[in-house]
Amino acid sequence: MVAQACTNMALLEIKGVSKSFLAEGKEMVTLSDVNLSIEEGEFVCFIGPSGCGKTTLLRIVAGLETPSSGSVMLEGRPITGPGPERGMVFQEYSLFPWRTVLDNIAFGPELKGEAKEERYRRARIYLKAIGLESFEQSYPHELSGGMKQRVAIARALVNHPKALIMDEPFGALDAQTRNIMQAELLRTWENKKKTVLFVTHSVDEAIYLGDRIVIMSARPGRIKEIIDINLPRPRNRTSPEVNQIRDRILQDLRSEIKV
């Protein structure tokens, strides 16, 4: 069940990444020597204690932060800042409240200078993919939480990113909506074959979604274990196989929580 990081045909290479911050004049190490290879089309979930650097690692991959040491490579090229080949979806929906659903999704192509007709054509493709065609002229305040997050995912996907980076995107949703969104995300992932990096605090969510689960240690965050989830989809959340994996992950996490 335990697997080492993949090395063949890697889309992303995280090599020796460490990250430190200054807090009240003292150095605080958030990440320490993280090494991981992620293949194209892979769905990788990250889980670990609060404050272990999961979000920081994803922000480094997204180019929103720089590592203190080490590097991240995308298709053999170093990541030095944000780029359209990496789409980021946050827990907060981050939609522009003054723009309609259609205009929110079309924002990336608009920044690239695409003609209005073409960017709306592309935006409507993804609007249909998330099942919100009838809401294209609605504004974010008129949508439910789950609908807003679907729009945020479509806005990231319309730029045709090679990797979709998701930081607890369903954390603010109620349990029923969260389960629906997990299934919607898997359907979109299977159709588009994007590489997904997904941070979650939910063990059940990680097992339901991931091809691999990266378990992080308490701060400073290191990769403690990588677990392959070799179960067919859609997964039965209460099967003996899932329960066995859940127990193993929970045991790993308990050993990292200091009381």
N, C-alpha and C positions, 0 to 999 in steps of 0.2 A: 504493500500500500504506500510506503514511503518512496518518493522518487527524488532524484537529483534534477537540477535544472537542465532543460534540454539544450543541446548545442547544435543540432542540425537545422539548417534553414531558418535561423533565428531572424525575426523581424526586428526585435528590440534586444539590445545587450546592455545590461546594467552591470558595470564593472567597478568594484571597490568603492561604492558610493558611501560617503560619510557626510554628515551635516551637523554643524555646530552653530549655536546662537549665543549671543551675549545677553545674560539676564541678571540685572542688578550688579553689573560689573564682573560677573562670573561666567565662565564658559559652560554652556549646557550642551552636551552631545545628544542629539536626537536620533541620528542614524549612525551606525558603525559598520563599515565594510560589507555593504549589501551587494551580493552578486546573484544575477538571475538572467536567464535567457528565455525569451518568449517568442514562440513561433507564430507565423502568420495564421490568422483565423482562430487562434486559441482564446478561450475564455478563462481568465485567471482571476481568482478572488483572493483578496488580502484580508486577513483577520488577525487581531491581536489586542492586547490590553489598551485602554485609553492612554494616549500620550506616547505610544510606541513609535510614532513617525510614519504611520501608513499614509496619511494625507500628505505629509511632507514629501514622501517618496513619489507619490503620484504628481504632485506639483512640480517636482524636478523633471519627471518624464514629460510633463506638459510644457516645460520650458518657462514656467512661472517663477521658479526659484533655481538657483545654481547650487551644485554640491560644493561642500568645503574641500572635498577630495574625491577622486574617482571620476567616472564619466558615464554618460548614457548615449548609446549609438542607435540610430534608426537606419536600417538598411546599410550599415557600415559607415554612416555619416554622423558626426557628433551633433547632439542637440544643444544649441546655444541660446534658444529663446522659443517663444510660441510660434506655431506654424499651422497652416491649414491641414497638414497631414495628420494632425492630432486634434481630435475633438474632445472638449471637456464638458462634462455634465456634473453640476454641483448639487448638493442637497437642497440649497435654496434654488428656486427655479430660474432666477437671473434673467427673466424676460423683461423686455422694454414695455412698461405699462402704457405708453402712448402709441405703441404700434399694434396693429391687428395681428392675429395669429399668422396670417399669410405673410405679412411684412416681417414679423419676427423670424420666421423660418427662412425668408429670402435675404436676411441681413448679410450673411457671409458672402453669397454671390454678388450682392450689391457692392460690398467693399472691394471685391475683385474687379468691379467695373462692368459686370455683365449687363446686357440690355434688359430692360424691364420685362419684356415679353418672355425672354429666355429664363430669367431668374424666377419669375412666377410659374412658368411651366415646370421647372424643376421642383420648386417648393410644393406645388400641388401634387406631384408624384409622392413626396414624403408625407404630405398631409393625408393622402389617401391611405398610405401604408400604416399610419397610426390611427386610422378610422375617424378622423375629425374633419372630413370634407365639408360638412354643413356648418362648421364653425370658423371658416376662413376669415370672415369679417368681424369676428368677435374680438374683444379685448381681454387681456389676462385676468382682470378682476371679475370677468363673467364666467370663468372656468373653475372647475373643481381642482383640488390639488393633483390628482392623478392626471387630469387632462393637461394641466400646466407642465407636468413633468414629461408627458408624451411630446408636447411641443418643443421642450428643451432638447429632447433626444433627436427629434426630427431636425431641429436647427443645427445640431452637431453633425448629423449624417449627411445633410444636403451638400456639405463641402467635400464629400467623398474622402473622409480621412482614412488613413491606413490603420489607425488605432483610435478606439473610443475609450476615453479615460473617465471613469465614473466614481465620484466620491460620495458614498452613501446616498445615492440618488433617491431612494425610497424610504429613507429614515424618518421623514416627517409624516408619512402616510399611515392611515389606519391599517390594521392587519388584513382586512378583506381587500382593500384597494391595493395594498402591497403585493399580495399574492397574484392579483390580476395583472399588475404591472410587471411582475417577474415573468409571467407567461408571455406577455406582450413583448418584452425585451428579448426573450429567447426566440420568439417567432421572427422578430426583425433580424436578430443576429444570424439565424439559420438562413434567412433569405439573402442577406447582404454579405455574409461571411467576413465580417470585420473582426479584427483583434480587439478584445475587450479586457481592460484592467479595471477591476471593480473592488472598491473598498467597502466593507460592511462590518457591523458589530454583531450581525445575526449569523450564528452557526448554521441554522436551518436554511437561510437564504444562500449562503456560500455553497452548501452541499447541493441545493436545488439547481443552482446556476452553473457552477464552475466545472471546467475540465481539470483544473488543478487548484488546490487551495494552499496559499502561502501563509504559514503561521509565523507571526512575528513575536519576538521576545519583548519583554518590558524594556523601557528606555534604559540605555540606548538601543534602539530597535535593530535587531539582527534577524536574519532568517533562521528560525529554529527548526522548521520542518516543512517539507513540501509533500502534499498528499495528492496522488492521482485519484480522480473519481471516475472509475471505469464502469459506470452504470448507464443504461440506455435512458434517453429522454422520451417523453416526460417522466420524471422520477416520482416514485411513490414516497412521499415525505415520511411515512410511518413504516416502511419496510424494514425487515431485520438488517439488511445491508446498510441502509441509511442510519439506522440506530447505532450500529457498530461504529460507523465513521463519526457520528455525532459524539458518542462517548469518548472516542479517542481524542477528538479536537478539544472537547471540554476539559479532559484531563490535562492536556497540554496547556490550555489557557489558565487553569486553576494553579498550576505550578508557577505561573508568571505573576500572579496577583499577590502582592505583599500586604499582609494584614498586621 
